[in-house]
Amino acid sequence: MAKFEKLRGDFSVLLQQCLRNSDVTTFQKKSVEACPNDTDRKSAVDQALRDTLLIVLNDSTSESVNIFETYIKVTINLCRKDLATTSMPVMLLSDIFDAMTLDKCEQLFTYVENNVEIWKEDLFFSACKNNLLRMCNDLLRRLSRSQQTVFCGRILLFLAKFFPFSERSGLNIVSEFNLDNHTEYKTEEIDDDLESMEEEKSENKIQMDYNLYRKFWALQDVFRNPNQCYNKVHWKVFSANTSSVLSAFSSFKLEDQRTCSLTGIYKESTGENTYKETHYFAKYLTNQKLLELQLSDSNFRRYVLLQFLILFQYLNSTVKFKTETHELKSDQIEWVKTTTEQIYVLLVETPPDGKVFTEIVKNILKREEYWNAWKNDGCPAFKRPLHISSENDEPRKLKKLKRQMGDVIRDAQFVGKFNMGNSELTKLWNLCPNNLEACKSKDRDFLPSLEVYFEEAIMQLDPAAMVEDEYKKVNDGNFGWRALRLLARRSPHFFVHGNNPINKLPEYLETMIKKIAKDRPLQSDVKMEADETPPPESNEHEFNEDVLKQESEPVDCENSNAKTGKLNFVTVEMIEQLSEVLKNNWEKLASKLGYAADEIDFFRGKPTQYEQCKTMLDIWVDADEDASVENLAYILEGLDFHEALGLLKP
């Protein structure tokens, strides 16, 4: 222990000299002389690095970031000479970030960004990747997502550059959504006195009201969970809110008051050579009084329009983890297409550089389609193509050039042949000069008769044949599959309804073969047990019972249909009459029909109570599979709406 403490102190002194001189070779020579054992020397050097870091932190000045950069460079060189543990540079960086202010952390992180290739080297990647990820996550927890947005983005971009594309910890493999990202806004209208503000509004301002405010922020719930759009009711609410918001955008055009480049650096109109760097924070403030100012801001408007484009791309994309029900209908697809074109027009009209910004957005969304296809394939790793070699690789032998496919097809057509790109397909395609006539040939009709196909199986059922059960044709799966297809085409016994369940396919086939043999006997030399001896009483009773069932069951089906009857649909005339009667109490009926509070709020958006009730009934008849006169009458009776109930009676 005393020897280790002595080595630790000596190495700490040597490291301080190394930091002043940046001479790692001298440190290597003296450290090896002091401790020949590699394991003990690494442990002592690691501890000396920590001790030296404490000294550097205590002596740090306003320009100490450069000192820390030099310190990390020396540590990296020590690792490359196998004098220190390979994870030490990142571990020391984590300690430095923990002891510095956020302003100095942002300065030092520039060194981490610029040396991403060092961290990706084979020597450091495996040992440092988890520590680097932990260091970046600790920094993100200290930062404010609304105030230090740029620094947060730099950290995330660094992680994207550092980790490979196929790193599964950074991929949303199963396409999950952040459902906890709720956007809270006022659910009740503000009753403040806004008359003075309304008088000062110019004619080109957006006329704000609570209805537009509610529709605008209700869209955020759909953006965080796009799968709601596959529900009919939610789709109607979303499409109506979208139309209202886009109409508000179209009615109020923004003016380009200053020239701007897409890098975020603006040129003021007063000075020719004065540039001002501004940053934008995607932080939503949902106060109703701020919405007018937000909609007048070009960047805020772009945020919202981009959300629409991302949502529409997801709805139209083929995602591996979507269910079968997550598919838009033809009218919904047409609406998405029309709305997308409208959004692109609004983006072009939004200053500054609307056309350039729109083209960039289109290119990004186009590339996103390739990434989506890559994730659908299971995120395969990116590998260097075989024909591309690095600088250190030996030169590869050039492969013999193949003939172009166009030349091969042209030569084949010249001699009256077809080339399908595959040897077997080419062989099959050229068997007959006229493929259509070959398909019409009578030789391709492979449907045999019942007697021919079941001949061997009938013979095996004869006890005199002495065929064991395991070798019978009825136990062959291929024979059974073809037998069922043939029975469905040519046997009257196949579609006979019965209550006896089929336990095993061989038993069912054996019963069917006996019936076929009894109805259509084969050659006279074929002797069946059923022909020589009378069947047992149980079999005769079973057969007679089946015949009785066949005769009686159609009657039972007709009686059951007569008892049940078909449900009557709610007509347009009924909806209009009911809307007039129930216009004062339609909200009670909506709750009974299962509509949620936000859906009822959507219905309240209609101008009159009659239209509110009519819209609710129209959507219920269109979306609910159980929508019928009988079910509606049952609900109205439970609510004691006798006047409305009388409209449904014939």
C-alpha positions in Angstrom: 0.0 0.0 0.0 2.9 2.4 0.8 4.5 1.5 -2.5 1.3 2.4 -4.4 1.0 5.7 -2.5 4.6 6.5 -3.4 4.1 5.7 -7.1 0.9 7.7 -7.1 2.7 10.8 -5.7 5.6 10.4 -8.1 3.4 10.0 -11.1 1.3 13.1 -10.1 4.5 15.2 -10.1 5.5 13.8 -13.5 2.1 14.5 -14.9 2.2 18.1 -13.9 5.5 18.4 -15.7 4.1 16.6 -18.7 1.2 19.1 -18.8 3.6 22.0 -18.9 5.9 20.4 -21.5 3.4 18.2 -23.3 6.2 15.5 -23.3 4.5 12.1 -22.9 7.7 10.2 -24.0 9.6 11.3 -20.9 6.7 10.4 -18.6 6.6 6.9 -20.3 10.3 6.3 -19.8 10.3 7.3 -16.1 7.0 5.5 -15.2 8.2 2.2 -16.7 11.5 2.5 -14.8 9.6 3.2 -11.6 7.1 0.4 -12.0 7.8 -2.4 -14.5 4.5 -4.2 -13.7 1.8 -3.1 -16.2 -1.2 -3.6 -14.0 0.2 -1.8 -11.0 1.5 1.0 -13.2 -1.9 1.6 -14.9 -3.6 1.7 -11.5 -1.1 4.3 -10.2 -1.3 6.4 -13.3 -5.2 6.4 -13.2 -5.1 7.6 -9.7 -2.4 10.2 -10.4 -4.6 11.5 -13.3 -7.5 12.1 -10.8 -5.2 13.8 -8.3 -3.8 16.1 -11.1 -7.3 17.0 -12.2 -8.1 18.2 -8.7 -5.0 20.4 -8.8 -6.0 21.8 -12.3 -9.5 22.5 -11.1 -8.3 24.4 -8.0 -5.9 26.5 -10.1 -8.3 27.1 -13.0 -8.7 30.7 -14.3 -11.1 32.3 -16.7 -9.2 30.7 -19.6 -9.0 27.3 -18.0 -10.9 25.6 -20.9 -7.6 25.4 -22.9 -5.9 23.8 -19.9 -8.6 21.1 -19.7 -8.2 20.5 -23.4 -4.4 20.0 -23.0 -5.1 17.8 -20.0 -7.4 15.5 -22.0 -5.0 15.4 -24.9 -2.2 14.2 -22.6 -4.6 11.5 -21.2 -5.4 10.3 -24.7 -1.7 9.9 -25.5 -1.1 8.0 -22.3 -3.9 5.6 -23.3 -2.4 5.1 -26.7 0.9 4.2 -25.1 -0.9 1.7 -22.8 0.0 3.7 -19.7 -3.6 4.3 -18.6 -7.0 2.7 -18.8 -8.7 3.5 -22.1 -11.9 4.8 -20.4 -10.0 7.4 -18.4 -10.4 10.4 -20.9 -14.2 10.3 -20.9 -14.4 9.6 -17.1 -12.2 12.7 -16.5 -14.3 14.7 -18.9 -17.4 13.8 -16.9 -15.7 15.0 -13.7 -14.7 18.3 -15.5 -18.2 19.0 -16.7 -19.6 18.3 -13.3 -17.3 20.9 -11.8 -17.8 23.7 -14.4 -20.5 26.2 -15.1 -22.8 25.6 -18.1 -21.1 28.4 -20.1 -17.7 26.8 -19.8 -19.2 23.4 -20.4 -20.5 24.7 -23.7 -17.0 25.9 -24.6 -15.3 22.6 -23.6 -18.0 20.5 -25.4 -16.6 22.0 -28.7 -13.5 20.0 -28.1 -15.5 16.8 -27.6 -17.5 17.5 -30.9 -14.4 18.2 -33.0 -12.6 15.0 -31.8 -15.5 12.6 -32.5 -13.2 10.6 -34.7 -11.0 9.9 -31.7 -13.8 8.5 -29.6 -14.9 6.3 -32.6 -11.4 4.6 -32.8 -11.3 0.9 -31.9 -9.1 1.7 -28.9 -11.7 4.0 -27.3 -15.2 3.1 -28.7 -16.0 -0.1 -26.8 -14.5 1.2 -23.5 -15.9 4.8 -23.7 -19.3 4.6 -25.4 -21.3 4.0 -22.3 -19.4 6.6 -20.3 -19.9 9.1 -23.2 -23.6 8.4 -23.3 -23.8 8.9 -19.5 -21.9 12.1 -19.7 -24.1 13.6 -22.4 -27.3 12.5 -20.5 -26.0 14.2 -17.3 -25.4 17.4 -19.3 -28.9 17.3 -20.8 -30.4 16.9 -17.4 -28.7 20.1 -16.3 -29.8 22.1 -19.3 -33.1 23.9 -19.8 -34.9 22.7 -22.9 -36.3 26.2 -23.5 -33.2 28.3 -22.7 -30.3 26.2 -23.8 -31.9 24.7 -26.9 -28.9 25.1 -29.1 -26.6 23.3 -26.6 -29.1 20.5 -26.3 -29.2 20.1 -30.0 -25.4 20.0 -30.2 -25.3 17.2 -27.7 -27.9 15.2 -29.6 -26.1 15.8 -32.9 -22.8 14.6 -31.4 -24.4 11.4 -30.2 -25.9 10.8 -33.7 -22.4 11.2 -35.2 -20.7 9.1 -32.5 -23.0 6.0 -32.5 -23.4 4.0 -35.7 -26.7 4.1 -37.5 -27.6 0.5 -36.4 -27.1 1.2 -32.7 -30.5 -0.1 -31.4 -30.4 2.0 -28.3 -30.9 5.1 -30.4 -33.6 3.8 -32.7 -37.3 3.7 -32.1 -37.5 0.1 -33.4 -41.2 -0.6 -32.6 -42.4 2.9 -33.7 -43.7 4.0 -30.3 -45.1 7.5 -29.7 -44.4 9.7 -26.7 -48.0 9.6 -25.3 -46.9 11.4 -22.1 -46.3 14.6 -24.1 -49.5 16.3 -23.2 -50.1 19.9 -24.3 -52.3 21.6 -21.6 -54.5 24.6 -22.6 -57.5 26.4 -21.2 -60.7 24.4 -21.6 -62.9 27.3 -20.7 -63.2 30.7 -22.5 -61.4 33.6 -20.8 -63.9 36.4 -19.8 -61.4 39.2 -19.6 -62.3 42.6 -21.0 -60.6 42.7 -24.4 -62.6 45.5 -26.0 -59.7 47.9 -26.0 -57.4 45.3 -27.7 -60.1 44.5 -30.3 -60.4 48.2 -31.2 -56.7 48.4 -31.9 -56.7 45.4 -34.2 -56.0 46.2 -37.8 -58.2 44.8 -40.6 -55.6 42.2 -41.7 -55.3 40.6 -38.2 -56.7 37.2 -37.4 -60.0 37.5 -35.6 -59.3 35.4 -32.6 -62.0 33.6 -30.6 -62.1 30.7 -28.1 -63.4 28.3 -30.8 -60.2 28.8 -33.0 -58.0 28.7 -29.9 -59.5 25.3 -28.8 -59.3 23.8 -32.3 -55.7 24.9 -32.7 -54.3 23.4 -29.5 -56.5 20.3 -29.8 -54.4 19.3 -32.8 -51.4 18.7 -30.6 -53.2 15.6 -29.1 -53.4 14.1 -32.6 -49.8 15.0 -33.3 -48.6 13.1 -30.3 -50.7 10.1 -31.1 -51.3 9.8 -34.9 -53.1 6.5 -34.6 -56.2 8.4 -33.4 -56.8 9.4 -37.1 -57.8 5.8 -37.9 -60.9 6.2 -35.7 -63.8 7.6 -37.7 -65.0 10.1 -35.0 -61.5 11.3 -34.2 -60.8 11.7 -37.9 -63.9 13.9 -38.4 -62.8 16.1 -35.4 -59.2 16.3 -36.7 -60.1 17.1 -40.3 -62.6 19.8 -39.1 -60.0 21.4 -36.8 -57.3 21.3 -39.5 -59.5 23.0 -42.0 -60.3 25.8 -39.6 -56.6 26.4 -38.7 -55.4 26.3 -42.3 -58.2 28.7 -43.3 -57.0 31.1 -40.5 -53.4 30.8 -41.9 -54.6 31.5 -45.5 -56.7 34.5 -44.4 -53.7 36.3 -42.8 -50.5 36.6 -45.0 -47.2 37.4 -43.3 -45.0 40.1 -44.6 -41.3 39.8 -45.0 -40.0 42.7 -42.9 -36.3 41.7 -43.1 -34.1 39.5 -45.2 -33.0 36.2 -43.7 -30.8 33.3 -44.5 -31.8 29.8 -43.4 -28.8 29.5 -41.1 -30.6 31.8 -38.6 -28.4 34.9 -39.2 -30.5 37.9 -40.1 -29.4 41.1 -41.9 -31.1 44.1 -40.4 -32.7 46.6 -42.8 -31.0 49.6 -41.2 -27.4 48.4 -41.6 -25.8 46.8 -44.6 -22.9 45.0 -42.9 -24.6 44.3 -39.5 -25.6 40.7 -38.8 -27.4 39.5 -35.8 -27.5 35.8 -34.7 -30.9 34.7 -33.4 -32.1 31.3 -32.2 -35.6 30.0 -32.1 -37.0 27.8 -29.4 -39.8 25.3 -30.1 -41.5 26.0 -26.8 -45.3 26.2 -26.9 -47.0 28.7 -24.7 -50.7 28.0 -24.7 -52.1 31.2 -23.2 -55.1 32.3 -25.2 -53.9 35.9 -25.3 -50.7 34.8 -27.0 -52.2 32.8 -29.9 -52.6 35.9 -32.1 -49.0 36.8 -31.7 -47.9 33.2 -32.3 -49.8 32.8 -35.5 -48.3 36.1 -36.7 -44.8 34.6 -36.2 -43.3 32.9 -39.3 -41.2 30.4 -37.4 -44.2 29.3 -35.2 -46.3 28.9 -38.3 -43.6 26.7 -39.9 -43.5 24.5 -36.8 -47.2 23.8 -37.0 -47.2 23.2 -40.8 -44.2 20.8 -40.5 -46.2 18.9 -37.9 -49.0 18.4 -40.4 -46.6 17.2 -43.1 -44.9 14.7 -40.7 -48.3 13.4 -39.6 -49.5 13.0 -43.1 -46.4 11.1 -44.2 -46.8 8.7 -41.3 -50.5 8.1 -42.2 -49.6 7.2 -45.8 -46.4 5.2 -45.0 -46.1 1.5 -44.6 -44.9 0.9 -41.1 -44.0 -2.6 -40.0 -45.7 -2.3 -36.6 -49.1 -0.9 -37.8 -52.1 -3.1 -37.4 -54.4 -4.1 -40.2 -57.0 -1.5 -39.1 -54.5 1.3 -39.4 -55.2 2.2 -43.0 -56.8 5.3 -44.5 -59.8 5.0 -46.8 -59.9 6.4 -50.3 -61.7 9.6 -49.3 -59.3 10.2 -46.4 -56.3 9.7 -48.7 -57.7 12.2 -51.2 -58.3 14.7 -48.3 -54.7 14.2 -47.1 -53.4 14.8 -50.6 -55.4 18.0 -51.1 -54.4 19.3 -47.6 -50.7 18.6 -48.2 -50.8 20.7 -51.4 -52.5 23.5 -49.4 -49.8 23.3 -46.7 -47.0 23.5 -49.3 -48.6 26.6 -50.7 -48.7 28.2 -47.2 -45.0 27.3 -46.7 -44.0 28.9 -49.9 -45.9 32.1 -48.9 -44.4 32.1 -45.4 -41.3 34.5 -45.3 -38.4 34.5 -45.3 -37.1 32.3 -48.1 -40.4 30.4 -48.4 -39.5 28.6 -51.7 -36.1 27.5 -50.5 -37.4 26.3 -47.2 -40.2 24.3 -48.9 -37.7 22.5 -51.2 -35.6 21.6 -48.2 -38.6 20.2 -46.4 -39.6 18.1 -49.4 -36.0 16.7 -49.6 -36.0 15.8 -45.9 -39.4 14.1 -46.0 -38.2 12.2 -49.1 -35.2 10.9 -47.3 -37.4 10.0 -44.4 -39.1 7.5 -46.6 -35.8 5.6 -47.1 -35.2 5.6 -43.4 -38.7 4.2 -42.8 -38.0 1.4 -45.3 -34.7 0.7 -43.6 -36.5 0.3 -40.2 -39.1 -1.9 -41.8 -36.3 -4.2 -42.9 -35.1 -4.6 -39.3 -32.4 -1.9 -39.4 -29.6 -3.9 -41.1 -26.1 -2.8 -40.4 -24.4 -0.6 -43.0 -21.4 -2.5 -44.6 -18.8 -1.4 -47.1 -19.6 -2.9 -50.5 -17.2 -5.6 -51.6 -16.0 -3.7 -54.7 -14.9 -0.7 -52.5 -11.7 -1.2 -50.6 -9.9 1.1 -48.2 -6.5 2.6 -48.8 -4.6 -0.1 -46.9 -6.4 -3.0 -48.6 -4.6 -4.9 -51.4 -5.9 -4.1 -54.9 -8.7 -6.4 -55.9 -8.8 -8.3 -59.1 -11.2 -6.8 -61.6 -14.2 -9.1 -62.3 -15.1 -10.0 -65.9 -17.6 -7.6 -67.2 -21.1 -9.1 -67.9 -23.1 -8.4 -70.9 -25.8 -5.8 -70.5 -29.3 -7.1 -70.0 -30.6 -5.0 -72.9 -28.2 -6.7 -75.3 -29.2 -10.2 -74.0 -32.9 -9.5 -74.5 -32.4 -8.0 -77.9 -30.5 -11.1 -79.1 -33.1 -13.4 -77.7 -35.9 -11.5 -79.5 -34.0 -11.7 -82.7 -34.2 -15.5 -82.7 -37.9 -15.5 -81.5 -37.2 -16.3 -77.9 -37.9 -14.7 -74.5 -35.3 -13.9 -71.8 -36.8 -13.5 -68.4 -33.6 -12.9 -66.4 -33.7 -16.3 -64.8 -32.6 -19.6 -66.4 -35.6 -21.6 -65.1 -38.1 -18.9 -66.1 -36.5 -18.5 -69.5 -36.8 -22.3 -70.0 -40.4 -22.5 -69.0 -41.4 -19.4 -71.0 -39.9 -20.9 -74.2 -41.5 -24.3 -74.0 -44.4 -23.3 -76.3 -44.4 -20.7 -79.0 -47.8 -19.4 -78.0 -48.1 -19.3 -74.2 -51.8 -18.2 -74.2 -52.9 -21.1 -76.3 -50.8 -23.5 -74.1 -52.8 -22.3 -71.1 -56.1 -23.0 -72.9 -55.1 -26.6 -73.7 -57.4 -29.4 -72.5 -54.4 -31.2 -71.1 -54.2 -28.7 -68.3 -57.6 -29.7 -66.9 -56.3 -31.9 -64.0 -59.7 -32.4 -62.1 -60.2 -36.2 -61.9 -63.5 -38.0 -61.3 -64.4 -39.2 -57.8 -64.2 -42.9 -58.9 -60.7 -42.5 -60.3 -59.2 -40.5 -57.4 -60.7 -42.5 -54.6 -60.3 -45.9 -56.2 -57.2 -46.9 -54.2 -58.6 -45.5 -51.0 -61.8 -47.6 -51.4 -59.8 -50.7 -52.0 -57.8 -50.1 -48.8 -61.0 -49.9 -46.8 -61.8 -53.5 -47.7 -60.7 -55.8 -44.8 -59.6 -58.4 -47.3 -56.9 -55.9 -48.5 -55.3 -56.2 -45.1 -53.8 -52.6 -45.2 -52.7 -51.2 -41.9 -54.1 -47.9 -40.8 -50.8 -46.0 -41.0 -50.4 -46.9 -44.6 -53.9 -45.9 -45.8 -54.3 -43.0 -48.2 -56.7 -41.2 -45.8 -53.8 -40.7 -43.4 -51.7 -38.9 -46.1 -51.9 -35.1 -45.6 -51.4 -34.4 -49.3 -54.1 -36.9 -50.3 -56.5 -35.4 -47.8 -55.9 -31.8 -49.0 -56.6 -32.7 -52.6 -59.6 -34.9 -51.5 -61.3 -32.0 -49.8 -60.9 -29.8 -52.9 -62.3 -32.5 -55.1 -65.2 -33.2 -52.8 -66.1 -29.5 -52.7 -66.3 -29.5 -56.5 -68.0 -32.9 -57.3 -69.6 -34.5 -54.2 -73.1 -33.6 -53.0 -72.2 -34.8 -49.5 -69.5 -32.2 -48.8 -71.8 -29.2 -48.1 -74.4 -31.2 -46.1 -74.9 -29.4 -42.8 -74.6 -31.5 -39.6 -74.1 -31.0 -35.9 -71.5 -33.7 -35.5 -68.1 -32.1 -35.2 -65.1 -33.3 -37.3 -62.5 -34.6 -34.8 -59.9 -35.9 -37.3 -59.6 -35.5 -41.1 -58.9 -39.3 -41.8 -62.1 -40.2 -40.0 -64.1 -37.7 -42.0 -62.6 -38.9 -45.3 -63.3 -42.5 -44.4 -66.9 -41.7 -43.8 -67.2 -39.7 -47.1 -65.5 -42.5 -49.1 -68.0 -45.0 -47.8 -70.9 -42.8 -48.9 -69.2 -42.3 -52.4 -68.7 -46.0 -52.7 -72.3 -46.7 -51.8 -73.7 -44.1 -54.3 -71.3 -44.8 -57.1 -70.0 -48.4 -57.0 -66.8 -49.1 -58.9 -65.9 -52.2 -60.9 -67.6 -55.5 -60.0 -64.4 -57.1 -58.8 -64.1 -54.5 -56.1 -65.8 -55.9 -53.0 -66.7 -53.6 -50.2 -67.6 -54.6 -46.7 -70.7 -52.4 -47.0 -71.8 -54.4 -50.1 -71.2 -57.9 -48.6 -72.6 -57.4 -45.0 -75.2 -55.1 -43.8 -73.8 -52.1 -41.8 -74.1 -52.2 -38.0 -77.2 -50.7 -36.4 -75.3 -47.8 -35.1 -74.0 -46.8 -38.5 -77.5 -47.2 -40.0 -79.0 -45.1 -37.3 -76.3 -42.5 -37.7 -76.9 -42.3 -41.4 -80.7 -42.0 -41.0 -80.1 -39.4 -38.4 -78.0 -37.4 -40.8 -80.7 -37.6 -43.5 -83.3 -36.4 -41.0 -81.1 -33.5 -40.0 -80.6 -32.6 -43.6 -84.3 -32.4 -44.2 -85.2 -30.6 -41.0 -82.4 -28.1 -40.6 -83.4 -25.8 -43.5 -86.8 -25.4 -42.0 -85.1 -24.6 -38.6 -82.9 -22.0 -40.3 -85.9 -20.4 -41.9 -87.8 -20.3 -38.6 -84.8 -18.8 -36.8 -84.5 -16.1 -39.5 -88.2 -15.3 -39.3 -87.9 -15.0 -35.5 -84.8 -12.8 -35.6 -85.5 -10.6 -38.5 -83.1 -8.0 -40.0 -82.4 -4.8 -38.2 -83.8 -1.7 -39.8 -81.4 1.2 -40.7 -82.0 4.8 -39.5 -83.0 6.9 -42.5 -82.1 10.5 -43.2 -85.7 11.5 -42.7 -85.7 9.9 -39.2 -82.5 11.8 -38.3 -84.0 15.1 -39.4 -87.2 14.5 -37.4 -85.3 13.3 -34.3 -82.9 16.3 -34.5 -85.9 18.7 -34.3 -87.4 16.9 -31.3 -84.2 16.2 -29.4 -82.3 19.5 -30.1 -82.7 20.6 -26.5 -81.6 17.2 -25.0 -79.2 15.9 -27.5 -76.2 16.0 -25.1 -77.9 13.3 -22.9 -78.3 11.1 -25.9 -74.7 11.7 -27.0 -73.4 10.6 -23.6 -75.6 7.5 -23.8 -74.3 6.7 -27.2 -70.7 6.6 -25.8 -69.3 10.0 -27.0 -66.5 11.5 -24.9 -66.4 15.1 -23.6 -64.0 16.3 -26.4 -66.3 14.8 -29.1 -69.3 16.5 -27.6 -67.3 19.8 -27.6 -66.8 19.2 -31.3 -70.6 18.9 -31.9 -71.2 22.1 -29.9 -69.1 23.9 -32.5 -72.1 23.8 -34.9 -74.2 27.1 -34.9 -77.6 25.7 -33.9 -78.8 23.0 -31.6 -80.6 21.3 -34.5 -77.3 21.0 -36.5 -75.5 19.8 -33.3 -77.9 17.0 -32.8 -78.1 16.2 -36.5 -74.2 16.0 -36.8 -74.0 13.7 -33.8 -76.7 11.3 -35.2 -75.1 11.4 -38.7 -71.7 10.4 -37.3 -73.2 7.7 -35.1 -75.1 6.1 -38.0 -72.0 6.2 -40.1 -69.4 5.0 -37.6 -71.3 2.6 -35.3 -71.9 -0.9 -36.5 -74.8 -1.4 -34.1 -76.6 1.7 -35.4 -80.2 0.6 -36.1 -83.8 1.7 -35.4 -84.2 -1.0 -32.8 -81.1 -0.1 -30.8 -81.9 3.6 -31.0 -85.4 3.0 -29.8 -84.1 1.0 -26.8 -81.8 3.9 -25.8 -84.6 6.5 -26.2 -86.9 4.4 -24.1 -84.3 4.3 -21.3 -84.0 8.1 -21.4 -87.8 8.5 -21.3 -87.8 10.4 -24.7 -91.3 9.2 -25.6 -92.0 11.8 -28.2 -88.8 10.9 -30.1 -89.6 7.2 -29.6 -92.9 7.7 -31.4 -91.1 8.8 -34.5 -89.4 5.5 -34.8 -92.5 3.3 -34.7 -94.0 2.3 -38.1 
